[in-house]
Amino acid sequence: MDLSRTRELFERPGPFATVYLEATNPGENAAKQTELRWRGLADSLTEQGADDKTVAALGEVFGENRGGELDAYGRVVVAAGGEVLLDEAVEGVDRSGDVATWSPLPELGSYFRSQSGSVRVVLAVVDQTGGDVYQVVASNVEGAREVSEETIRGSAVESVHKPREGGNAHKQRQRRHAEASYQNGADVVKGIQSAVKSFRPEIIVLAGEVSGREVVRSEMPKDLVELTREIDAGSRAAGASEDALEDALLTQAGLAATEKETAVRERFHEAKGHNNAAEGLEAVLEAARNGAVDTLLLVDGTHVEGDLWTGSTPEAISTERDRAASLTDGEVVQRPAEQVLLRTTGALGGSVAVLGAGTELVDNVGALLRFPVGG
């Protein structure tokens, strides 16, 4: 997972309030139940030392009559200094109940782990007149969650339906109709490009009628074509099966997730032979401190062992308090190693990948490096 979306968060000084709201089955009184759950979490934050302004800012998130939405998917919210800094739905988060933490660092390990099985998808269901472009988070655990939808109506004035009569007039009309289809396809591609820019998907899935898909793909620039997969499902016609579309979408998302993990494993195996990988807490710690971590590697279901000392700057990390203190101004704190490594990796522009359960890594942590560190 790319951590760039949370980089600014990791660069800010704490302390932070991190709240996880567990996903539940929404009922008729979902909003009221969410409010009651939030009251307990607010009391917990206050007891841990959170300031009133930060607790109030969080209260606005959970008090916006969003009970059904929040319950259906779960939520992670981070706030500091009276300001909400992160507010995201959480797919597949551990069923460990609601949790509120007041800490020197944002406690986002569970969030990043929950996203490891999810794939961000731009789905375009198209025909020759336009398309419907969706931003979707797809997970085989939670299904497909729609984040955004946009309908693209092609700007071509000419009909895209082929004429039946023959002769020169027929050929001219046929050419105009083909041009109209391609113009509409180009309009859809603009919509896809806009969604890709804002959503940064891992794959694009092209669905809908065959002729519409052919036109849209032909209008795509190379960078979009490389991300695109086609499925023989989906239609813009009334009554089209949404179940078939979702099944085909989840299949493609599952394949993408498997391919991504396989690629990371292969890179790690190759990188170890060229001193471009680290394994174990001490080795990864040294690489992170030097800004060398490109991708932090974690293991599904197993947390990184041990604690680390850290200060106000991401590079100030060590297993020893005095060493961490010598690298920063101000106080240092001891926190779980996984949270510290995530903060340092994210603040310095890295990413995180969670490998399947059963993967053997020393101390349950490894890293792909930007450059070799040490001898």
C-alpha positions as CSV (number, residue, x, y, z in Angstrom):
1,M,0.0,0.0,0.0
2,D,1.3,3.4,-0.9
3,L,1.7,5.5,2.2
4,S,1.9,8.9,0.4
5,R,-1.7,9.7,1.3
6,T,-0.8,9.6,5.0
7,R,2.6,11.2,4.7
8,E,1.6,14.6,5.9
9,L,-0.1,12.9,8.9
10,F,3.2,11.1,9.8
11,E,5.1,14.3,9.5
12,R,3.0,16.2,12.1
13,P,3.8,16.4,15.8
14,G,1.5,14.5,18.2
15,P,-0.1,13.4,20.3
16,F,-2.9,11.9,18.3
17,A,-6.3,10.4,18.9
18,T,-6.9,7.3,16.8
19,V,-10.4,5.8,16.8
20,Y,-11.5,2.5,15.2
21,L,-15.2,1.9,14.9
22,E,-15.9,-1.7,14.3
23,A,-18.2,-2.6,11.4
24,T,-21.5,-4.0,12.5
25,N,-24.9,-4.9,10.9
26,P,-26.7,-1.5,10.6
27,G,-30.2,-1.4,12.0
28,E,-33.0,1.1,12.2
29,N,-31.4,2.9,15.2
30,A,-27.9,2.8,13.8
31,A,-27.2,6.5,14.2
32,K,-28.3,6.3,17.9
33,Q,-26.1,3.2,18.5
34,T,-23.1,4.9,16.9
35,E,-23.6,7.9,19.2
36,L,-23.7,5.7,22.3
37,R,-20.6,3.8,21.2
38,W,-18.8,7.2,20.6
39,R,-19.7,8.4,24.1
40,G,-17.7,5.5,25.6
41,L,-14.8,6.1,23.3
42,A,-14.8,9.8,24.1
43,D,-14.7,9.1,27.8
44,S,-11.8,6.7,27.2
45,L,-9.8,9.4,25.3
46,T,-10.4,12.0,28.0
47,E,-9.2,9.5,30.6
48,Q,-6.1,8.9,28.5
49,G,-5.4,12.7,28.5
50,A,-6.8,13.8,25.1
51,D,-7.6,17.5,24.9
52,D,-11.2,18.7,24.7
53,K,-10.9,20.3,21.3
54,T,-9.6,17.1,19.7
55,V,-12.4,15.0,21.3
56,A,-14.9,17.6,20.1
57,A,-13.6,17.4,16.5
58,L,-14.0,13.6,16.6
59,G,-17.5,14.0,18.0
60,E,-18.5,16.0,14.9
61,V,-17.5,13.0,12.8
62,F,-19.5,10.5,14.7
63,G,-22.4,12.8,15.4
64,E,-23.4,13.6,11.7
65,N,-26.2,11.1,11.6
66,R,-23.9,8.7,9.6
67,G,-24.7,5.7,11.7
68,G,-25.7,3.3,8.9
69,E,-22.7,4.3,6.8
70,L,-20.2,4.0,9.7
71,D,-21.6,0.7,10.9
72,A,-21.7,-1.0,7.5
73,Y,-18.0,-0.5,6.8
74,G,-16.3,0.5,10.0
75,R,-14.2,3.6,10.3
76,V,-10.7,4.8,11.3
77,V,-10.4,8.5,12.3
78,V,-7.3,10.3,13.5
79,A,-7.3,13.7,15.0
80,A,-4.8,16.1,16.7
81,G,-4.8,19.7,17.9
82,G,-8.6,19.9,17.5
83,E,-8.5,18.9,13.9
84,V,-9.5,15.7,12.1
85,L,-6.6,14.5,10.0
86,L,-7.8,11.2,8.6
87,D,-11.3,9.8,8.1
88,E,-11.5,6.5,6.2
89,A,-13.7,3.5,5.8
90,V,-12.0,0.3,6.8
91,E,-12.6,-3.0,5.0
92,G,-11.8,-6.2,6.7
93,V,-10.5,-4.6,10.0
94,D,-9.9,-7.1,12.8
95,R,-13.1,-7.8,14.7
96,S,-11.6,-6.5,18.0
97,G,-14.3,-4.0,18.9
98,D,-14.2,-0.3,19.1
99,V,-10.9,1.2,20.1
100,A,-9.7,4.7,21.0
101,T,-6.1,5.5,21.6
102,W,-4.3,8.7,22.7
103,S,-0.7,8.3,21.7
104,P,2.4,10.2,20.5
105,L,2.0,8.5,17.1
106,P,-1.1,7.8,14.9
107,E,-1.9,4.1,15.6
108,L,-2.6,3.0,12.0
109,G,-1.2,-0.5,11.9
110,S,-4.6,-2.1,11.9
111,Y,-5.8,0.2,9.1
112,F,-2.9,-0.5,6.8
113,R,-3.2,-4.2,7.5
114,S,-6.9,-4.1,6.7
115,Q,-6.2,-2.5,3.3
116,S,-3.7,-5.3,2.3
117,G,-6.5,-7.5,1.0
118,S,-8.3,-4.7,-0.7
119,V,-7.7,-3.4,-4.3
120,R,-8.6,0.1,-5.5
121,V,-10.4,-0.2,-8.8
122,V,-11.7,2.3,-11.3
123,L,-14.6,0.4,-13.0
124,A,-16.0,1.7,-16.3
125,V,-19.3,0.2,-17.6
126,V,-19.5,1.5,-21.1
127,D,-21.5,1.4,-24.4
128,Q,-21.1,3.5,-27.6
129,T,-23.0,6.4,-26.1
130,G,-20.9,6.9,-22.9
131,G,-20.2,5.2,-19.7
132,D,-20.6,5.0,-15.9
133,V,-17.3,5.4,-14.1
134,Y,-17.0,4.1,-10.5
135,Q,-14.3,4.3,-7.9
136,V,-14.5,1.0,-6.0
137,V,-12.6,-0.6,-3.1
138,A,-12.8,-4.4,-3.8
139,S,-12.1,-7.1,-1.2
140,N,-13.0,-10.8,-1.2
141,V,-13.7,-10.4,2.5
142,E,-16.0,-7.4,2.3
143,G,-17.1,-7.4,-1.4
144,A,-17.1,-4.2,-3.5
145,R,-17.6,-0.8,-1.8
146,E,-18.5,2.0,-4.2
147,V,-16.7,5.3,-3.2
148,S,-17.8,7.5,-6.1
149,E,-19.8,7.3,-9.3
150,E,-19.9,9.5,-12.4
151,T,-22.0,9.2,-15.5
152,I,-20.3,10.2,-18.7
153,R,-22.7,11.2,-21.5
154,G,-20.9,11.3,-24.8
155,S,-20.8,14.7,-26.5
156,A,-21.3,13.3,-30.0
157,V,-24.4,14.7,-31.7
158,E,-24.6,12.1,-34.4
159,S,-26.4,8.8,-33.5
160,V,-24.1,5.8,-33.0
161,H,-26.6,3.4,-34.5
162,K,-25.6,2.1,-37.9
163,P,-28.0,3.0,-40.8
164,R,-29.7,0.2,-42.8
165,E,-29.8,1.7,-46.3
166,G,-27.1,1.2,-48.9
167,G,-25.2,3.4,-51.3
168,N,-22.8,6.4,-50.8
169,A,-25.2,8.0,-48.3
170,H,-25.1,4.8,-46.3
171,K,-21.3,4.9,-46.3
172,Q,-21.1,8.5,-45.2
173,R,-23.6,8.0,-42.4
174,Q,-21.7,4.9,-41.3
175,R,-18.5,6.9,-41.1
176,R,-20.2,9.6,-39.1
177,H,-21.7,7.1,-36.7
178,A,-18.3,5.5,-36.2
179,E,-16.8,8.9,-35.5
180,A,-19.6,9.6,-33.0
181,S,-18.7,6.3,-31.2
182,Y,-15.1,7.2,-31.0
183,Q,-15.9,10.8,-29.8
184,N,-18.0,9.3,-27.0
185,G,-15.3,6.8,-26.2
186,A,-12.8,9.7,-25.9
187,D,-15.2,11.4,-23.5
188,V,-15.3,8.3,-21.3
189,V,-11.6,8.0,-21.3
190,K,-11.4,11.6,-20.0
191,G,-13.7,10.6,-17.1
192,I,-11.5,7.5,-16.4
193,Q,-8.4,9.7,-16.4
194,S,-9.9,12.1,-13.9
195,A,-10.9,9.2,-11.6
196,V,-7.4,7.7,-11.9
197,K,-5.8,11.0,-11.0
198,S,-7.9,11.5,-7.9
199,F,-8.3,7.8,-6.8
200,R,-5.0,6.3,-7.8
201,P,-6.3,2.8,-8.5
202,E,-4.3,-0.4,-8.8
203,I,-6.3,-1.6,-11.8
204,I,-9.0,-0.3,-14.2
205,V,-11.8,-2.7,-15.1
206,L,-13.6,-2.2,-18.4
207,A,-17.1,-3.7,-18.5
208,G,-20.2,-3.3,-20.7
209,E,-21.0,-4.0,-24.4
210,V,-18.1,-5.3,-26.5
211,S,-18.3,-2.6,-29.1
212,G,-18.2,0.1,-26.4
213,R,-15.2,-1.5,-24.7
214,E,-13.3,-1.7,-28.0
215,V,-13.8,2.0,-28.7
216,V,-12.9,3.1,-25.2
217,R,-9.7,0.9,-25.1
218,S,-8.7,2.3,-28.5
219,E,-8.9,5.8,-27.2
220,M,-6.9,5.1,-24.0
221,P,-3.3,6.3,-23.7
222,K,-0.6,3.6,-23.0
223,D,-0.4,4.2,-19.3
224,L,-4.1,3.5,-18.9
225,V,-4.1,0.5,-21.2
226,E,-1.4,-1.1,-19.0
227,L,-3.7,-0.9,-16.0
228,T,-6.8,-2.1,-17.8
229,R,-8.5,-5.5,-17.6
230,E,-11.7,-6.3,-19.5
231,I,-14.6,-8.4,-18.2
232,D,-17.6,-9.9,-20.1
233,A,-20.2,-8.6,-17.6
234,G,-22.0,-5.5,-16.9
235,S,-24.4,-3.4,-18.9
236,R,-25.9,0.1,-18.8
237,A,-29.3,-1.3,-19.8
238,A,-32.1,-1.3,-17.2
239,G,-32.3,-4.6,-15.3
240,A,-28.7,-5.7,-15.9
241,S,-27.4,-8.1,-13.4
242,E,-25.3,-6.3,-10.7
243,D,-24.3,-9.6,-9.1
244,A,-22.6,-10.9,-12.2
245,L,-20.7,-7.6,-12.5
246,E,-19.6,-7.7,-8.9
247,D,-18.5,-11.3,-9.1
248,A,-16.4,-10.6,-12.2
249,L,-15.0,-7.5,-10.6
250,L,-14.0,-9.3,-7.5
251,T,-12.3,-12.0,-9.5
252,Q,-10.1,-9.4,-11.3
253,A,-9.4,-7.7,-7.9
254,G,-8.3,-11.1,-6.4
255,L,-6.0,-11.8,-9.3
256,A,-4.5,-8.3,-9.0
257,A,-3.9,-8.8,-5.2
258,T,-2.3,-12.2,-5.8
259,E,-0.1,-10.9,-8.6
260,K,1.0,-7.9,-6.4
261,E,2.0,-10.2,-3.5
262,T,3.8,-12.6,-5.8
263,A,5.8,-9.7,-7.3
264,V,6.8,-8.4,-3.9
265,R,8.0,-11.9,-2.8
266,E,10.0,-12.3,-6.0
267,R,11.6,-8.8,-5.5
268,F,12.4,-9.6,-1.9
269,H,14.1,-12.9,-2.8
270,E,16.1,-11.3,-5.6
271,A,17.0,-8.2,-3.5
272,K,18.4,-10.3,-0.7
273,G,21.1,-11.5,-3.0
274,H,22.1,-7.9,-3.9
275,N,22.1,-6.5,-0.4
276,N,19.0,-4.5,-1.3
277,A,16.7,-6.0,1.3
278,A,16.6,-6.1,5.1
279,E,15.1,-8.7,7.4
280,G,14.6,-8.6,11.2
281,L,14.0,-5.7,13.5
282,E,17.6,-4.5,13.9
283,A,18.3,-4.5,10.1
284,V,15.0,-2.9,9.2
285,L,15.4,-0.3,11.9
286,E,18.8,0.7,10.6
287,A,17.5,1.0,7.0
288,A,14.5,3.0,8.1
289,R,16.7,5.4,10.1
290,N,18.7,6.0,7.0
291,G,15.7,6.6,4.8
292,A,16.4,3.5,2.8
293,V,13.1,1.6,3.1
294,D,11.2,1.6,-0.1
295,T,8.6,-1.1,1.0
296,L,8.1,-2.2,4.6
297,L,7.1,-5.9,4.7
298,L,4.7,-7.2,7.4
299,V,3.1,-10.6,7.9
300,D,-0.7,-11.1,7.9
301,G,-2.0,-11.9,11.4
302,T,1.4,-11.5,13.2
303,H,2.7,-8.2,14.5
304,V,6.3,-7.0,14.5
305,E,7.9,-8.1,17.8
306,G,9.3,-5.6,20.3
307,D,9.2,-1.9,21.1
308,L,11.2,1.1,19.8
309,W,12.1,4.5,21.1
310,T,11.2,7.4,18.9
311,G,11.3,11.2,19.0
312,S,9.7,14.1,17.1
313,T,11.5,13.4,13.8
314,P,10.9,10.2,11.9
315,E,14.6,9.2,11.8
316,A,15.0,9.3,15.6
317,I,14.3,5.6,16.2
318,S,16.3,3.1,18.2
319,T,15.9,0.1,20.6
320,E,17.9,2.3,23.1
321,R,16.4,5.4,24.7
322,D,19.7,7.3,24.8
323,R,20.4,6.6,21.2
324,A,17.0,7.9,20.1
325,A,17.3,10.9,22.3
326,S,20.6,11.8,20.7
327,L,18.9,11.9,17.3
328,T,16.2,14.5,18.1
329,D,15.3,17.5,20.2
330,G,12.7,17.1,23.0
331,E,11.3,14.0,24.6
332,V,11.4,10.4,23.2
333,V,8.7,7.8,23.8
334,Q,8.6,4.0,23.6
335,R,6.0,2.6,21.3
336,P,5.3,-0.8,19.5
337,A,7.9,-1.3,16.9
338,E,5.4,-1.8,14.1
339,Q,3.8,1.6,14.7
340,V,7.2,3.3,14.8
341,L,8.4,1.7,11.6
342,L,5.2,2.6,9.8
343,R,5.5,6.2,10.9
344,T,9.2,6.4,9.7
345,T,8.5,4.6,6.4
346,G,5.4,6.7,5.7
347,A,7.1,10.0,6.6
348,L,10.0,9.3,4.3
349,G,7.9,8.3,1.3
350,G,7.8,4.5,1.5
351,S,5.0,2.0,1.2
352,V,3.9,-1.1,3.1
353,A,3.0,-4.6,1.9
354,V,1.4,-7.3,4.0
355,L,2.5,-10.9,3.0
356,G,0.2,-13.9,3.5
357,A,-0.1,-15.6,6.9
358,G,2.7,-18.2,7.4
359,T,5.4,-16.1,5.7
360,E,8.6,-16.5,7.6
361,L,10.4,-13.3,8.4
362,V,12.8,-12.7,11.3
363,D,10.9,-10.7,13.9
364,N,8.0,-10.8,11.4
365,V,9.4,-7.8,9.5
366,G,11.4,-7.1,6.4
367,A,12.0,-4.4,3.8
368,L,12.8,-3.8,0.2
369,L,15.5,-1.0,0.1
370,R,16.1,2.0,-2.1
371,F,19.9,1.5,-1.6
372,P,22.1,-0.9,0.4
373,V,22.7,-0.1,4.1
374,G,25.7,-1.2,6.1
375,G,28.3,-3.7,5.2
